């Protein structure tokens, strides 16, 4: 639980995981079509990552549950991910002092693409080391850390979207 608190301590608009889930559910209910499907997929991935952080679920059991189908389809269609919120991630002292600092000043599309790039990378590593059995280096992968990093980026995206609400 302390890890979740430290993650949400970075964000002024979403001080808890509960509020993050409530907020993304509000976004989903207000959205239509492609945005709604993308937000639902992001919510699913947030929930999957939370299993590792909050409930100590085995990361190797969670990785196959991460989804990218909606994102992949929208990328092919040329969807404007900035339409979720125009604007850039604002600098705060806490964010600047965190491992998320490189994302300050980036736009929404960059955040979404960064999240899904990390999901796809962990899925690739999973297929290579676990599914295909090439596992002499598996202990170096740090599966839990990778899931936490995905979770933190989704939380940052939600904080960014919340700051853009009118």
ZIJOVEN-V249710 format. One record per backbone hydrogen bond with DSSP energy under -0.5 kcal/mol. NH is the residue of the N-H (numbers start at 0). CO is the residue of the C=O. Records with the same first field share a line. If there is no record, write none. Layout:
BEGIN
NH = CO + CO
END
This chain:
BEGIN
4 = 0
5 = 1
6 = 2
7 = 3
8 = 4
9 = 6
10 = 7
19 = 15
20 = 16
21 = 17
22 = 18
23 = 19
24 = 20
25 = 21
26 = 22
27 = 23
28 = 24
29 = 25
30 = 26 + 27
34 = 31
35 = 31
36 = 32
37 = 33
38 = 34
39 = 35
40 = 36
41 = 37
42 = 38
43 = 39
44 = 40
45 = 41
46 = 42
47 = 43
48 = 44
49 = 45
50 = 46 + 47
51 = 47 + 48
52 = 48
53 = 49
54 = 49 + 50
55 = 51
56 = 50
60 = 57
61 = 57
62 = 58
64 = 61
65 = 61 + 62
71 = 67
72 = 68
73 = 69
74 = 70
75 = 71
76 = 72
77 = 73 + 74
78 = 73
80 = 78
82 = 79
83 = 80
84 = 81
88 = 105
95 = 91
96 = 92
97 = 94
100 = 97
102 = 99
103 = 100
104 = 88
105 = 102
107 = 86
110 = 106
111 = 107
112 = 108
113 = 109
114 = 110
115 = 111
116 = 112
117 = 113
118 = 114
119 = 115
120 = 116
121 = 117
122 = 118
123 = 119
124 = 120
125 = 121
126 = 122
127 = 123
128 = 124
129 = 125
130 = 125
131 = 126
133 = 127
134 = 132
137 = 134
139 = 136
140 = 137
145 = 141
146 = 142
147 = 143
148 = 144
149 = 145
150 = 146
151 = 147
152 = 148
153 = 149
154 = 150
155 = 151
156 = 152
157 = 153
158 = 154
159 = 155
160 = 156
161 = 157
162 = 158
163 = 159 + 160
164 = 161
END
